[in-house]
């Protein structure tokens, strides 16, 4: 496989209190936990040899803190399109809590009352994809689980619902690239740098 630039490194932020408890964390701006900061330090070692033509980061503190700890805070440009899905009335709630009221609910099929639709998230993802495809060189995106998953689906020219199939752990690293003219996933949900935490 021949992968050529731009490659896009997707970096999910480190752990937060809510990511540990399974609470949907959209626009609520909570910081990394101590574990999340240790994860970001491990990410820093993993990313130490990478050189990026562009680094973009979500405006939310957990993503900005991850970028800072990994050594990219000074060069990262805040991009509002990288903010996490607006979960509306479900921000801070777990899937189990929501399913007690709405059996069978998923983020992908049930939606978020008072929040964004999947189509609105996909429109933001499309803007990010268009922007990074115009960069001459590798790109890093520091952001959140759901928006990064939708970006991956849109990179692959798939409907945004396909993002449901692309799980991302906290502090994971994924890479989007090319095989000749075809957009591909080069690696996904890499977390070996977190071994031993």
TABEL-V884437 format. One record per residue. N is the residue number from 0. OMEGA is omega in whole degrees, -180 to 180 (none if undefined). NEAR is the number of other ideal C-beta (glycine too) atoms within 12 Angstrom. D_CENTER is the distance of its C-alpha to the mean C-alpha in Angstrom with 2 decimals. Layout:
n=N omega=OMEGA near=NEAR d_center=D_CENTER
n=N omega=OMEGA near=NEAR d_center=D_CENTER
This chain:
n=0 omega=179 near=12 d_center=24.91
n=1 omega=-180 near=13 d_center=24.78
n=2 omega=-179 near=21 d_center=21.40
n=3 omega=180 near=18 d_center=21.82
n=4 omega=-4 near=24 d_center=19.83
n=5 omega=168 near=29 d_center=17.66
n=6 omega=-178 near=35 d_center=15.23
n=7 omega=178 near=46 d_center=11.59
n=8 omega=178 near=41 d_center=9.85
n=9 omega=-177 near=50 d_center=6.10
n=10 omega=176 near=53 d_center=6.02
n=11 omega=-179 near=49 d_center=4.56
n=12 omega=177 near=48 d_center=7.39
n=13 omega=-175 near=45 d_center=10.66
n=14 omega=171 near=35 d_center=12.58
n=15 omega=177 near=38 d_center=14.04
n=16 omega=-177 near=21 d_center=17.18
n=17 omega=178 near=31 d_center=15.61
n=18 omega=178 near=35 d_center=12.99
n=19 omega=-178 near=20 d_center=16.18
n=20 omega=178 near=18 d_center=18.24
n=21 omega=178 near=20 d_center=15.95
n=22 omega=177 near=22 d_center=16.11
n=23 omega=-177 near=35 d_center=13.78
n=24 omega=179 near=40 d_center=12.30
n=25 omega=-175 near=34 d_center=11.70
n=26 omega=176 near=30 d_center=13.65
n=27 omega=-170 near=27 d_center=15.58
n=28 omega=-179 near=23 d_center=15.17
n=29 omega=-175 near=29 d_center=15.72
n=30 omega=172 near=27 d_center=15.73
n=31 omega=170 near=37 d_center=14.85
n=32 omega=174 near=25 d_center=17.62
n=33 omega=177 near=18 d_center=19.88
n=34 omega=179 near=21 d_center=18.20
n=35 omega=177 near=34 d_center=14.77
n=36 omega=176 near=26 d_center=16.66
n=37 omega=177 near=23 d_center=18.28
n=38 omega=180 near=38 d_center=15.08
n=39 omega=176 near=42 d_center=14.04
n=40 omega=177 near=27 d_center=17.62
n=41 omega=175 near=31 d_center=17.27
n=42 omega=180 near=43 d_center=14.23
n=43 omega=179 near=27 d_center=16.59
n=44 omega=-180 near=22 d_center=19.19
n=45 omega=-176 near=27 d_center=17.04
n=46 omega=-171 near=30 d_center=16.01
n=47 omega=-177 near=14 d_center=19.53
n=48 omega=-178 near=10 d_center=20.96
n=49 omega=175 near=25 d_center=18.26
n=50 omega=-176 near=18 d_center=19.27
n=51 omega=174 near=32 d_center=17.15
n=52 omega=-180 near=22 d_center=18.80
n=53 omega=174 near=29 d_center=16.02
n=54 omega=178 near=37 d_center=13.31
n=55 omega=-178 near=38 d_center=11.27
n=56 omega=173 near=41 d_center=9.72
n=57 omega=176 near=41 d_center=9.07
n=58 omega=-176 near=25 d_center=12.53
n=59 omega=-171 near=33 d_center=11.87
n=60 omega=-176 near=29 d_center=13.62
n=61 omega=177 near=43 d_center=11.34
n=62 omega=179 near=48 d_center=8.93
n=63 omega=179 near=34 d_center=12.23
n=64 omega=177 near=35 d_center=13.99
n=65 omega=178 near=46 d_center=11.73
n=66 omega=-179 near=40 d_center=12.29
n=67 omega=-177 near=27 d_center=15.92
n=68 omega=-180 near=33 d_center=16.60
n=69 omega=176 near=39 d_center=15.40
n=70 omega=-178 near=26 d_center=17.84
n=71 omega=-177 near=32 d_center=15.92
n=72 omega=-177 near=22 d_center=16.42
n=73 omega=-178 near=12 d_center=19.59
n=74 omega=-177 near=21 d_center=18.32
n=75 omega=177 near=30 d_center=14.93
n=76 omega=179 near=28 d_center=15.38
n=77 omega=178 near=22 d_center=13.93
n=78 omega=-178 near=30 d_center=12.70
n=79 omega=179 near=20 d_center=13.04
n=80 omega=179 near=34 d_center=11.35
n=81 omega=178 near=44 d_center=7.86
n=82 omega=-178 near=38 d_center=8.99
n=83 omega=175 near=44 d_center=7.91
n=84 omega=176 near=41 d_center=10.28
n=85 omega=-176 near=30 d_center=13.75
n=86 omega=174 near=35 d_center=15.18
n=87 omega=-177 near=23 d_center=18.60
n=88 omega=-177 near=20 d_center=21.27
n=89 omega=178 near=32 d_center=19.05
n=90 omega=180 near=27 d_center=16.97
n=91 omega=-179 near=25 d_center=17.96
n=92 omega=177 near=28 d_center=19.38
n=93 omega=177 near=22 d_center=18.84
n=94 omega=-180 near=23 d_center=19.05
n=95 omega=178 near=16 d_center=22.50
n=96 omega=-179 near=18 d_center=23.74
n=97 omega=-178 near=27 d_center=22.74
n=98 omega=174 near=17 d_center=24.37
n=99 omega=178 near=12 d_center=27.57
n=100 omega=-176 near=16 d_center=27.93
n=101 omega=-178 near=20 d_center=26.36
n=102 omega=178 near=11 d_center=26.98
n=103 omega=-178 near=12 d_center=24.67
n=104 omega=166 near=22 d_center=21.90
n=105 omega=176 near=21 d_center=18.31
n=106 omega=-172 near=36 d_center=15.47
n=107 omega=-177 near=27 d_center=15.81
n=108 omega=-175 near=14 d_center=19.58
n=109 omega=179 near=24 d_center=20.63
n=110 omega=-177 near=25 d_center=18.78
n=111 omega=178 near=32 d_center=18.59
n=112 omega=180 near=18 d_center=21.96
n=113 omega=-179 near=14 d_center=21.82
n=114 omega=-180 near=27 d_center=18.16
n=115 omega=170 near=30 d_center=16.45
n=116 omega=176 near=24 d_center=17.22
n=117 omega=180 near=32 d_center=14.97
n=118 omega=178 near=18 d_center=16.85
n=119 omega=176 near=22 d_center=16.01
n=120 omega=-180 near=39 d_center=12.22
n=121 omega=178 near=32 d_center=13.07
n=122 omega=176 near=20 d_center=15.27
n=123 omega=179 near=34 d_center=12.69
n=124 omega=179 near=44 d_center=10.56
n=125 omega=178 near=25 d_center=14.02
n=126 omega=178 near=23 d_center=14.76
n=127 omega=-180 near=37 d_center=11.86
n=128 omega=179 near=35 d_center=12.96
n=129 omega=-179 near=17 d_center=16.51
n=130 omega=-175 near=25 d_center=16.06
n=131 omega=178 near=38 d_center=14.62
n=132 omega=178 near=26 d_center=17.21
n=133 omega=-177 near=16 d_center=19.84
n=134 omega=177 near=23 d_center=19.14
n=135 omega=-178 near=14 d_center=21.65
n=136 omega=-177 near=20 d_center=19.79
n=137 omega=-177 near=28 d_center=16.50
n=138 omega=171 near=40 d_center=13.41
n=139 omega=177 near=43 d_center=10.58
n=140 omega=176 near=50 d_center=7.41
n=141 omega=-175 near=51 d_center=6.53
n=142 omega=-166 near=46 d_center=4.19
n=143 omega=-174 near=48 d_center=3.42
n=144 omega=-174 near=42 d_center=4.10
n=145 omega=-179 near=41 d_center=6.08
n=146 omega=179 near=52 d_center=5.28
n=147 omega=177 near=49 d_center=3.26
n=148 omega=179 near=41 d_center=6.28
n=149 omega=176 near=45 d_center=8.50
n=150 omega=179 near=50 d_center=8.08
n=151 omega=179 near=44 d_center=9.12
n=152 omega=-179 near=31 d_center=11.90
n=153 omega=174 near=36 d_center=13.08
n=154 omega=-179 near=40 d_center=13.21
n=155 omega=180 near=28 d_center=15.42
n=156 omega=178 near=19 d_center=17.37
n=157 omega=172 near=24 d_center=16.94
n=158 omega=-176 near=18 d_center=17.23
n=159 omega=179 near=35 d_center=14.09
n=160 omega=180 near=22 d_center=15.55
n=161 omega=177 near=22 d_center=14.95
n=162 omega=178 near=31 d_center=11.23
n=163 omega=-176 near=22 d_center=12.98
n=164 omega=-174 near=20 d_center=13.94
n=165 omega=-180 near=31 d_center=10.72
n=166 omega=175 near=18 d_center=10.13
n=167 omega=175 near=33 d_center=7.60
n=168 omega=175 near=30 d_center=9.45
n=169 omega=179 near=38 d_center=9.00
n=170 omega=177 near=46 d_center=9.46
n=171 omega=177 near=38 d_center=8.97
n=172 omega=176 near=40 d_center=9.22
n=173 omega=-180 near=33 d_center=9.22
n=174 omega=174 near=33 d_center=11.29
n=175 omega=-179 near=39 d_center=12.32
n=176 omega=-173 near=31 d_center=15.95
n=177 omega=161 near=23 d_center=19.33
n=178 omega=-169 near=16 d_center=22.42
n=179 omega=-178 near=11 d_center=25.00
n=180 omega=-176 near=12 d_center=24.08
n=181 omega=176 near=17 d_center=21.77
n=182 omega=-175 near=27 d_center=17.96
n=183 omega=166 near=25 d_center=16.78
n=184 omega=179 near=31 d_center=14.30
n=185 omega=172 near=28 d_center=15.73
n=186 omega=-175 near=22 d_center=14.13
n=187 omega=171 near=26 d_center=11.67
n=188 omega=179 near=26 d_center=10.43
n=189 omega=-179 near=25 d_center=12.86
n=190 omega=-179 near=26 d_center=13.87
n=191 omega=178 near=17 d_center=17.53
n=192 omega=-178 near=26 d_center=17.24
n=193 omega=180 near=26 d_center=17.06
n=194 omega=178 near=12 d_center=20.38
n=195 omega=177 near=11 d_center=23.06
n=196 omega=none near=22 d_center=21.16
